[in-house]
Every structure is written in structure tokens, then in C-alpha cells.
Amino acid sequence: MTKGKGLYETLGIARGGMQAWGDAMIQNFMFFDASVVIFIFIHPRIMITALVDSVIMMQSLVLSAKNRGLGTCPQGSLGMWRSPLKEHFDIPKGYKLVCGLALDYPKEDEKVNQYRPRKTES
Ligand SMILES: Cc1cc2nc3c(=O)[nH]c(=O)nc-3n(C[C@H](O)[C@H](O)[C@H](O)COP(=O)(O)O)c2cc1C
């Protein structure tokens, strides 16, 4: 089962259920109400090296958060929409937005957090 399909089934979103799908998208772009969201940028002149470093750093953040009882959600979709960030942060010229990472204590009773994706495709 693909991750997206399993997630939407857990959330009770039927295929073609545009309203529910839209609501889930809003939650995604609200970082699932996490208290903290980290945005990862890379230097434009050292792209591949910086990209590798950023992914290693992100994994370290995810594991270290887990070790401290926190939960994370790496969100590739947050890398698609840079303009709102420019209103809040002084981003050095040319820096490329890679993705975001939501961070908070996990709320286990939330439906979205009850989804446990399989680690291998069947
Ligand atoms: C490259 C990548 C991008 C992702 N982007 C998003 C995203 O934008 N929104 C989202 O809800 N989950 C996204 N996910 C999925 C979650 O980060 C996470 O992997 C998923 O909830 C499963 O978590 P687990 O592997 O810790 O069980 C992405 C995963 C990967 C690998």
C-alpha cells in the first residue's frame, strides 16, 4: 500500500472527496498544528554538497527529537512555497528552500498520528 493511500484511508478520506482532501492539505500547510516548524535552506553555490548535508542534518534532528520524546514530520511540500517565508524572515539572496520539518510532542489521539506506514511496499 502506498503511503498516501494508507494515510487517506486512516483519515477516512474517500477517493474524490475533494472537501476532506482540501482540509487535509490545509492541515499539511499549517504543519499539523505543531508548535515548531523548521525550514531548511541550502547555499546556492554548493548545491549538491549542501543538499547532502541538509538531509543528514534533518535525519539527525528527527532521531534526536525522537530520543527526547518529540515527534517530527519531514514535509517536502513545504519546499514548494517560499513566498510566505519572505514576509517573516530575512532570507539571504539566492538561498534555496529544500523542505520543512514540523516538530512537537506527538498527540497520539490525533487520527493523522495513528497511521503507521509499512516500511516495505507489498
Ligand atoms: C521526501 C519526503 C517528503 C515528505 N513530505 C511530506 C509532506 O509534505 N507532508 C506530509 O504530511 N508528509 C510528508 N512526508 C511523510 C512524512 O514525513 C513521514 O515520512 C511519514 O509520515 C511516515 O513517517 P515514518 O516513516 O516516521 O513512520 C514526506 C516524506 C518524505 C520521505
The ligand as an SDF file (V2000), in Angstrom:
LIG
                    3D

 31 33  0  0  0  0  0  0  0  0999 V2000
   10.8800   13.2760    0.9500 C   0  0  0  0  0  0  0  0  0  0  0  0
    9.6420   13.1910    1.8170 C   0  0  0  0  0  0  0  0  0  0  0  0
    8.7270   14.2350    1.7790 C   0  0  0  0  0  0  0  0  0  0  0  0
    7.5780   14.1900    2.5790 C   0  0  0  0  0  0  0  0  0  0  0  0
    6.6970   15.2210    2.5570 N   0  0  0  0  0  0  0  0  0  0  0  0
    5.6070   15.1850    3.3320 C   0  0  0  0  0  0  0  0  0  0  0  0
    4.6920   16.2790    3.3620 C   0  0  0  0  0  0  0  0  0  0  0  0
    4.8590   17.2700    2.6790 O   0  0  0  0  0  0  0  0  0  0  0  0
    3.6230   16.1750    4.1790 N   0  0  0  0  0  0  0  0  0  0  0  0
    3.3950   15.0700    4.9570 C   0  0  0  0  0  0  0  0  0  0  0  0
    2.4100   15.0380    5.6850 O   0  0  0  0  0  0  0  0  0  0  0  0
    4.2480   14.0170    4.9460 N   0  0  0  0  0  0  0  0  0  0  0  0
    5.3330   14.0580    4.1650 C   0  0  0  0  0  0  0  0  0  0  0  0
    6.2020   13.0060    4.1640 N   0  0  0  0  0  0  0  0  0  0  0  0
    5.9070   11.8300    5.0070 C   0  0  0  0  0  0  0  0  0  0  0  0
    6.3110   12.0320    6.4500 C   0  0  0  0  0  0  0  0  0  0  0  0
    7.4260   12.8510    6.5860 O   0  0  0  0  0  0  0  0  0  0  0  0
    6.6650   10.6920    7.1210 C   0  0  0  0  0  0  0  0  0  0  0  0
    7.6830   10.0920    6.4020 O   0  0  0  0  0  0  0  0  0  0  0  0
    5.5060    9.7730    7.1630 C   0  0  0  0  0  0  0  0  0  0  0  0
    4.5230   10.3540    7.9570 O   0  0  0  0  0  0  0  0  0  0  0  0
    5.9290    8.3960    7.7560 C   0  0  0  0  0  0  0  0  0  0  0  0
    6.6120    8.5690    8.9390 O   0  0  0  0  0  0  0  0  0  0  0  0
    7.5430    7.3860    9.5000 P   0  0  0  0  0  0  0  0  0  0  0  0
    8.3910    6.9340    8.3620 O   0  0  0  0  0  0  0  0  0  0  0  0
    8.3450    8.0350   10.5970 O   0  0  0  0  0  0  0  0  0  0  0  0
    6.6210    6.3490   10.0080 O   0  0  0  0  0  0  0  0  0  0  0  0
    7.3430   13.0480    3.3910 C   0  0  0  0  0  0  0  0  0  0  0  0
    8.2770   12.0150    3.4360 C   0  0  0  0  0  0  0  0  0  0  0  0
    9.4130   12.0750    2.6560 C   0  0  0  0  0  0  0  0  0  0  0  0
   10.3850   10.9360    2.7190 C   0  0  0  0  0  0  0  0  0  0  0  0
  1  2  1  0
  2  3  1  0
  2 30  2  0
  3  4  2  0
  4  5  1  0
  4 28  1  0
  5  6  2  0
  6  7  1  0
  6 13  1  0
  7  8  2  0
  7  9  1  0
  9 10  1  0
 10 11  2  0
 10 12  1  0
 12 13  2  0
 13 14  1  0
 14 15  1  0
 14 28  1  0
 15 16  1  0
 16 17  1  0
 16 18  1  0
 18 19  1  0
 18 20  1  0
 20 21  1  0
 20 22  1  0
 22 23  1  0
 23 24  1  0
 24 25  2  0
 24 26  1  0
 24 27  1  0
 28 29  2  0
 29 30  1  0
 30 31  1  0
M  END
$$$$
